[in-house]
Amino acid sequence: MTGPQPGNLSMADDLAAMRADFNRLFAEEPRPREAAGEDLLAIRLGGDPYALRLAEISYLSPSRPLAMLPQAPPAFLGLAGLRGELLPAWDLAALLGYPNQAASIRWMVVCAGAQRWSAAFEGLEGYVRAQKADLSPFADSGPAAGFADEVCHQNGLLRPVLSLKRFLAIIQKGSHS
């Protein structure tokens, strides 16, 4: 057997490997979605499997200390200092209607786009390359309804593919928890 086994890696080694994979994707020449499939970040919200599109993410970071604001909505965690930026941090699970579990937040992604914000979540499961055949239309009335239009079928798991743009639209409307 060569190389370290997954159970023997420290969190720092795990994070370094994920960062290297994530950064490598942006160094490669862009490929058409139909031919290459979809690059996803597999996460957990409220203990359930979900995915985020890497195309909607600027970068991934372990959670940071937050500056709380008075009278903020429950899904708003506070302001996070990430790579020299002060960004609003929102709990994705709370935005989906899961009970607020801010204490279990371990990861944040900074969302790509003109409107910079961070999305926080509890569990990071890694990178997923979903082929076109792995994706199907999302037709569910569960927590992800309105936030996902596709579901990824891989390794016996169904992961709704959440749209960070849709979360931002809800946040900007002020119609969140």
C-alpha contacts under 8 A as a table, 3 or more apart, distances in Angstrom:
res1	aa1	res2	aa2	distance
4	P	8	N	6.40
4	P	9	L	6.74
5	Q	8	N	5.34
5	Q	9	L	6.79
6	P	9	L	5.59
9	L	12	A	7.94
9	L	13	D	5.78
9	L	14	D	6.16
10	S	13	D	5.14
10	S	14	D	6.16
11	M	14	D	4.94
11	M	15	L	6.00
12	A	15	L	5.10
12	A	16	A	6.05
13	D	16	A	5.06
13	D	17	A	6.17
14	D	17	A	5.25
14	D	18	M	6.25
15	L	18	M	5.09
15	L	19	R	6.05
16	A	19	R	5.10
16	A	20	A	6.13
17	A	20	A	5.12
17	A	21	D	6.25
18	M	21	D	5.13
18	M	22	F	6.02
18	M	126	G	6.96
18	M	127	Y	7.44
19	R	22	F	4.99
19	R	23	N	5.94
19	R	60	L	7.64
20	A	23	N	5.17
20	A	24	R	5.96
21	D	24	R	5.08
21	D	25	L	6.45
21	D	127	Y	8.00
22	F	25	L	5.41
22	F	26	F	7.07
22	F	127	Y	7.89
23	N	26	F	5.39
23	N	27	A	6.53
24	R	27	A	5.05
24	R	28	E	6.39
25	L	28	E	5.42
26	F	29	E	7.69
26	F	30	P	7.99
31	R	35	A	7.10
31	R	36	A	6.08
32	P	35	A	5.56
32	P	36	A	6.13
33	R	36	A	5.24
33	R	37	G	5.12
33	R	38	E	6.27
34	E	37	G	5.77
34	E	132	K	6.54
35	A	132	K	7.91
36	A	131	Q	6.71
36	A	132	K	7.83
37	G	129	R	6.79
37	G	130	A	5.42
37	G	131	Q	4.11
37	G	132	K	5.00
38	E	53	R	7.39
38	E	129	R	5.86
38	E	130	A	5.04
38	E	131	Q	6.31
38	E	132	K	7.30
39	D	53	R	6.19
39	D	54	L	5.69
39	D	55	A	7.56
39	D	127	Y	7.39
39	D	128	V	6.10
39	D	129	R	4.85
39	D	130	A	6.36
40	L	51	A	5.96
40	L	52	L	5.47
40	L	53	R	4.67
40	L	54	L	5.31
40	L	127	Y	5.91
40	L	128	V	5.01
40	L	129	R	6.17
40	L	130	A	7.17
41	L	51	A	5.37
41	L	52	L	5.13
41	L	53	R	6.37
41	L	54	L	6.29
41	L	124	L	7.84
41	L	125	E	7.59
41	L	126	G	5.80
41	L	127	Y	4.80
41	L	128	V	6.00
42	A	49	P	7.20
42	A	50	Y	6.04
42	A	51	A	4.50
42	A	52	L	6.70
42	A	124	L	6.33
42	A	125	E	5.13
42	A	126	G	5.26
42	A	127	Y	5.96
42	A	128	V	6.32
42	A	159	R	7.97
43	I	49	P	6.02
43	I	50	Y	5.33
43	I	51	A	5.63
43	I	52	L	7.54
43	I	121	F	7.52
43	I	122	E	7.77
43	I	123	G	5.37
43	I	124	L	4.54
43	I	125	E	5.35
43	I	126	G	7.20
44	R	47	G	5.45
44	R	48	D	5.22
44	R	49	P	4.75
44	R	50	Y	5.82
44	R	121	F	7.06
44	R	122	E	6.22
44	R	123	G	4.56
44	R	124	L	6.36
44	R	125	E	7.35
45	L	48	D	5.30
45	L	49	P	6.66
45	L	50	Y	6.97
45	L	92	L	7.24
45	L	93	A	5.14
45	L	121	F	6.22
45	L	122	E	6.18
45	L	123	G	6.81
46	G	93	A	6.07
46	G	98	Y	6.14
46	G	99	P	7.78
46	G	122	E	7.72
47	G	123	G	7.86
49	P	157	L	7.56
49	P	158	L	7.24
49	P	159	R	5.33
49	P	160	P	7.55
50	Y	158	L	7.91
50	Y	159	R	4.43
50	Y	160	P	5.12
50	Y	161	V	6.10
50	Y	162	L	7.03
51	A	152	C	7.92
51	A	159	R	5.90
51	A	160	P	6.16
51	A	161	V	4.67
51	A	162	L	6.05
52	L	56	E	7.62
52	L	161	V	5.63
52	L	162	L	5.37
52	L	163	S	6.76
52	L	164	L	7.42
53	R	56	E	5.54
53	R	57	I	7.04
53	R	161	V	7.09
53	R	162	L	7.43
53	R	163	S	7.29
54	L	57	I	5.13
54	L	58	S	7.94
55	A	58	S	7.90
55	A	112	A	7.64
56	E	111	C	5.91
56	E	112	A	5.14
56	E	113	G	7.54
56	E	163	S	7.90
56	E	164	L	6.62
56	E	165	K	7.71
57	I	60	L	7.62
57	I	109	V	6.39
57	I	110	V	5.93
57	I	111	C	4.57
57	I	112	A	4.88
58	S	109	V	7.21
58	S	110	V	5.42
58	S	111	C	5.52
58	S	112	A	4.78
59	Y	109	V	5.66
59	Y	110	V	5.49
59	Y	111	C	7.50
60	L	107	W	7.39
60	L	108	M	5.93
60	L	109	V	4.44
60	L	110	V	6.52
61	S	107	W	5.95
61	S	108	M	5.26
61	S	109	V	6.11
62	P	106	R	5.93
62	P	107	W	4.48
62	P	108	M	5.99
63	S	105	I	6.78
63	S	106	R	5.02
63	S	107	W	4.62
63	S	108	M	5.50
63	S	120	A	7.39
64	R	80	A	6.28
64	R	81	G	7.14
64	R	82	L	7.70
65	P	80	A	6.55
65	P	81	G	7.82
66	L	77	L	7.08
66	L	78	G	5.37
66	L	79	L	5.32
66	L	80	A	4.99
66	L	81	G	7.61
67	A	78	G	5.18
67	A	79	L	4.98
67	A	80	A	6.64
68	M	77	L	6.71
68	M	78	G	4.40
68	M	79	L	6.57
69	L	72	A	5.91
69	L	78	G	6.00
69	L	79	L	7.92
72	A	76	F	6.19
73	P	76	F	5.44
73	P	176	H	7.62
73	P	177	S	6.30
74	P	77	L	7.33
74	P	94	A	7.44
74	P	100	N	7.20
74	P	177	S	5.99
75	A	90	W	5.74
75	A	91	D	5.21
75	A	92	L	7.54
75	A	94	A	5.09
75	A	95	L	5.82
75	A	100	N	7.20
75	A	176	H	7.28
75	A	177	S	5.84
76	F	88	P	7.62
76	F	89	A	6.24
76	F	90	W	4.67
76	F	91	D	6.35
77	L	88	P	7.71
77	L	89	A	5.43
77	L	90	W	5.47
77	L	91	D	6.40
77	L	102	A	7.22
78	G	88	P	5.95
78	G	89	A	5.55
78	G	90	W	7.49
79	L	86	L	6.16
79	L	87	L	5.39
79	L	88	P	4.57
79	L	89	A	5.72
80	A	85	E	7.91
80	A	86	L	5.53
80	A	87	L	5.27
80	A	88	P	6.26
80	A	89	A	6.19
80	A	118	S	7.96
81	G	84	G	6.30
81	G	85	E	5.56
81	G	86	L	4.60
81	G	87	L	6.43
82	L	85	E	5.24
82	L	86	L	6.39
82	L	87	L	7.10
87	L	116	R	6.78
87	L	117	W	5.25
87	L	118	S	6.33
88	P	117	W	5.24
88	P	118	S	6.02
89	A	117	W	6.31
89	A	118	S	4.68
89	A	119	A	5.75
89	A	120	A	6.49
90	W	95	L	7.79
90	W	117	W	7.94
90	W	118	S	6.35
90	W	119	A	5.11
90	W	120	A	5.85
91	D	94	A	5.37
91	D	95	L	6.32
91	D	102	A	7.23
91	D	105	I	7.99
91	D	119	A	6.12
91	D	120	A	4.91
91	D	121	F	6.23
92	L	95	L	5.02
92	L	96	L	6.34
92	L	119	A	6.10
92	L	120	A	5.96
92	L	121	F	6.06
93	A	96	L	5.12
93	A	97	G	6.48
93	A	98	Y	5.30
93	A	99	P	7.57
93	A	100	N	7.39
93	A	121	F	6.79
94	A	97	G	4.97
94	A	98	Y	4.96
94	A	99	P	6.09
94	A	100	N	5.41
94	A	101	Q	7.81
94	A	177	S	6.91
95	L	98	Y	7.39
95	L	167	F	7.70
95	L	176	H	6.13
95	L	177	S	6.13
96	L	143	P	5.36
96	L	144	A	6.39
97	G	143	P	6.54
97	G	177	S	7.18
98	Y	143	P	7.94
101	Q	104	S	5.64
101	Q	105	I	7.16
102	A	105	I	5.43
104	S	122	E	5.63
105	I	120	A	6.40
105	I	121	F	5.22
105	I	122	E	4.28
105	I	123	G	7.71
106	R	120	A	7.52
106	R	121	F	6.37
106	R	122	E	5.04
106	R	123	G	6.78
107	W	120	A	5.67
107	W	121	F	5.45
107	W	122	E	6.20
107	W	123	G	7.09
107	W	124	L	7.12
108	M	118	S	6.18
108	M	119	A	5.42
108	M	120	A	4.28
108	M	121	F	6.31
109	V	118	S	5.47
109	V	119	A	5.35
109	V	120	A	6.58
110	V	116	R	7.03
110	V	117	W	5.87
110	V	118	S	4.37
110	V	119	A	6.47
111	C	116	R	6.09
111	C	117	W	5.76
111	C	118	S	5.84
111	C	119	A	7.10
111	C	164	L	7.11
112	A	115	Q	7.73
112	A	116	R	6.72
113	G	116	R	6.39
121	F	124	L	7.88
130	A	133	A	7.84
130	A	134	D	5.61
130	A	135	L	6.95
130	A	152	C	6.86
130	A	154	Q	7.70
131	Q	134	D	5.22
131	Q	135	L	7.01
132	K	135	L	5.54
133	A	136	S	7.55
134	D	152	C	5.47
134	D	153	H	5.05
134	D	154	Q	6.47
135	L	150	E	6.27
135	L	151	V	5.61
135	L	152	C	4.67
135	L	153	H	6.32
136	S	150	E	5.47
136	S	151	V	5.50
136	S	152	C	6.74
136	S	153	H	7.91
137	P	149	D	5.82
137	P	150	E	4.44
137	P	151	V	6.17
138	F	148	A	6.47
138	F	149	D	4.85
138	F	150	E	4.37
138	F	151	V	5.24
138	F	160	P	6.93
139	A	145	A	7.86
139	A	149	D	7.66
140	D	144	A	7.68
140	D	145	A	6.15
141	S	144	A	7.40
141	S	145	A	5.29
142	G	145	A	5.66
144	A	147	F	5.19
144	A	148	A	5.85
144	A	160	P	6.91
144	A	162	L	7.21
145	A	148	A	6.22
146	G	149	D	7.61
146	G	166	R	7.74
147	F	162	L	5.40
147	F	163	S	5.63
147	F	164	L	7.92
147	F	166	R	5.81
147	F	167	F	6.81
148	A	151	V	7.49
148	A	160	P	6.01
148	A	161	V	5.39
148	A	162	L	4.53
148	A	163	S	5.84
149	D	160	P	7.76
149	D	161	V	6.99
149	D	162	L	7.57
150	E	160	P	6.09
150	E	161	V	5.50
150	E	162	L	7.95
151	V	158	L	6.34
151	V	159	R	5.38
151	V	160	P	4.19
151	V	161	V	5.41
152	C	157	L	7.84
152	C	158	L	5.65
152	C	159	R	5.02
152	C	160	P	6.24
152	C	161	V	6.65
153	H	156	G	6.78
153	H	157	L	5.79
153	H	158	L	4.82
153	H	159	R	6.62
154	Q	157	L	5.46
154	Q	158	L	6.78
163	S	166	R	5.33
163	S	167	F	6.69
164	L	167	F	5.02
164	L	168	L	6.25
165	K	168	L	5.09
165	K	169	A	6.29
166	R	169	A	5.03
166	R	170	I	6.38
167	F	170	I	5.20
167	F	171	I	6.19
168	L	171	I	4.96
168	L	172	Q	6.03
169	A	172	Q	5.16
169	A	173	K	6.21
170	I	173	K	5.14
170	I	174	G	6.29
170	I	175	S	5.72
170	I	176	H	6.31
171	I	174	G	5.16
171	I	175	S	6.51
171	I	176	H	6.14
172	Q	175	S	7.90
